[in-house]
Amino acid sequence: MWLYRHHTCNDIIDLDPASGRWRPVDKSEHPTDACLLADLPVRGSYVEVGDKRCYGYWTEDDAYVLQTSDGFMCELSRKRADGSIVEVNPGLRCNMALARYVDGRTRPGMSEVRIVSARGEVLHELIYNSAYYQRLHAFDFTAAAMVQDLSDWDFFVALQRGIEEFAECAASGRMPLTLGPNDALVIGTVALGDQRVSRHALRYASTGEPCPQEGRWHWVHDLRRGQPVAEGTPMPDVDGQAATWVSAR
């Protein structure tokens, strides 16, 4: 299973979840037509915390798993055949707070992460240098900075938001656009038909932009929301808010 280093979108490794063994993936192993990270068969990302690693990935049977190199493993959610999300551990939380010394003083730049069950049981915890990723985000002056936030740099911020989104999707039935195995985007029956559509066959457009292709467009955050749009007309909003839309070519 290929995973990329979260804050670099690079340094790809091949992880064996069963044994915990991993190896670096050489660029010579990349598909010949791969130009971007999205062109590679990656399942998730990882982060190094001291001498430990944390992995977050989608399995072949559409479960999202958090795993650490010290033996912790937890399935967070699972995707149904129709694209909807179900919580495997309802009430699971990722709590983050300033790290402290035993005498109560705060540890500058350090944060404590706790994976907590619905009953309040701490399943896993660690301390990491969160200020490092905050600095990387603050000093990003590339074009990507316009669309990225701290979760694109900090694995644990992304994990916390992901758990919250899984819970919201499970409660509401919301069907976001999600990546399936074999380099395909799995589109549920409610949205674009029960089929696998290559990511290269999809087109995206944002609110206010001229529609690049006439047809039915769907909101990427909930594929149940769709409407026909004529080519050249401005893309609509969603409940008064700017949105990103997707359509199959």
N, C-alpha and C positions, 0 to 999 in steps of 0.2 A: 504494500500500500504506500503510495507516494504522498508525502506531506511537505509543505514548504515552511520555512522559518517565518513566523508570523510578521515580524516588523520589517522584514526585508523583501518578502514575496520571492525569496530566492533560497539558496542553500537547501535544495531538495534532498530528502532522505527517503529510503525505502524501509518502512517499519513492518515487522512481523508482530502483530498485536498479541498473538498467543505466547510467544517467547519473550517479547520485549526487545529482541535484537533488532538492530537497524544498521544501515550502511548508506554512505553518501551516493547520490545518483549523479553520474557523470553526464555532462552535456551531450556526449556522443550517444547516450541512450534516449535522448529526446526524439519524438517523431520528426521526420525530416521537414514536415510542413508546419511545425510549431513555431509561431512567432511571439506569442504572449503566454503568460501563465495560464490563461483560460484555455489554451490549446493543449495543455498537458493533462494527463490522467491523474490529477491530484484529488485527494479525498478530504483534505483538511489542512491544519497547520499545527505547529509546535512551538514551544518556547523553552529556553534554557534558564533555569533558576539555580545558580551555583553549580553543583555537580548532578542536579536532577533535571528531568525533562517532563513537560506536560504536553499531552497530545489531545487534540479535538478533531474528530473525523466522522464521516458518514460511512457506514458499513455497506456491503453489497445488498443486504436485505433492508436498507433504508432506516437504520437506527443511527442516532447521533450519540457518540460515546466520548466521555472524558476519561483519559487514562494517564497515569503518571509512571515514571520509571521506577518508583519505589513500591509498585504493586497495587496501587489504588485503581479501580476501574468502576465506572458508573454509567449506565445507559440513561440518557436524559429524555429522549423523545423518540418517536417512531413515525414514519410517514406512511399513511394508508395508500392503497392503490389509486384512490381518487385524488391524491395530492394533499389531503387534509392531514393535520398533525394531531397526534395523541400523546399526552404526557405519560411516560413510563413510571416516573416517580412524582406524582402530584404533590405540589407544595414545596418541592426542592428549591433552594435558594442559593445564590452565590453572594455572600456578604463581604463587603470590602470596607476597611477602616484603616486609620493611621496605625502603624505598628508602634508598640511601646516597649520600653525596657521593663524589667521586673519591678523597678521602683516607681513605675507609672509615667516616667518621662517619655515624650514622643521620640521616635527614631527618625531624624530628618531624611526625607526622600523615600522612606520605606513604607510599604502598605502590607496589611495582613489580609489574606484571602481565606474565607471559610466556606466550604460546601456544607450546607445545613439541611437536614431533612425536615419534613412537615412537623415532626414532633420536637424539633429543636435540637436534635442530636447532631453534633459536629462530625461529619463523615471524613473530612480531610481539611487540612489547613497548612498554609505556608506563608512565608514572608518574602517579598521580592522588592527590587529597586524600581518603584513606579515612576520616580522622578526622571529616570533615564528615558522612558518612553514619552513622558510629557515634554521633555526637551526636544526629542526628535520631532514630535508633532509640531511644536512651536516654531522650530527652525526649518520647517519644510516650505520652501518658496517655489517649488515646482508647480507645474500646471495641475498636477494631481491634488494639490492641497485644496483646490476649490471644491472637490467632491469627497474628500476624505475627512474623517474625524479621529478622535483618540483611539477608537476601537480598531482602526486599521493599523495602529502601531502596538497597542497594548493587548496582548492575548487575553488577559483576565477581564478587562473592560468589555471586550468582545464576548467573552463567555457569559458575563453577567447579563448583558443585553440579550444574548441569544436565549438564555434560560427564560427571561421575562417574555421574549417574543414567542417562544414555544408555548408558554402557559396561555398567552393571549390568543394565539391561533387555536389551541385546543379548546378554549372556552367559547370562542366565537364561531368556530368553523372556518375561519379565514384560511385561504389557500394561497400562500405566497409562491412566487416562482422559485423552484428549488432545483439543485443539480443532482442528477441521478448518476448511476454508474455507467461506464462505457462511453464517457464523453457525450452524454445526452441530457437534455432538459426534459424532465418527466411532466407532461401536461395532463391534468386530470380530466375526467369525463365532463365535469361541469364547465370547464373552461374551453379548451380548443379541441376536444375529442380525445378518446382513449388511445394515445399514440406516443411514440418517442420522437421528438423533434431535435435534430442537431442544433446546437447553439449557433452554428454558422447560418442556419436558416431563419434566424430571428432578427427582427428589426426593432429598434427602440426609438421613442420620441417623447419629448417632455412637453408639459403644458405650455401653450402659446406658440410652439414651433409649428411650421407648416407640416401637415401630414404627408409623409414621403410616399405613402402607398395606400390606395383606397382599400377598405376592408374592415373587418371587425378587430378592434384593438382592446386589450385587457390591461387592467391596472396590475403592475408587477407585485404589489403588496397584497392583493386579493384577486385571484384570477376569476372569481365569480362575478366581479364587476367588469362588464364589457359593453361596448357599443360600437356601431358602425361609424366610420369617419371617412369623409370624402377626401381624396388627394388634394393637397394644397390648402385645405381649411385648417385653422388653428386647432391644435390638440386641446382637448377639454381639461378642466380641473376635476378634482374629486372633493365634493362637499366644500367648495370654496378654497381648497388648498392645491398648490402645485403638485403634480404627480408625474411619474414616469410610466409610459405605456409600452406594451409589447405586442407584436403581431408576427405571425409566421409568413414567410415569403410565399 
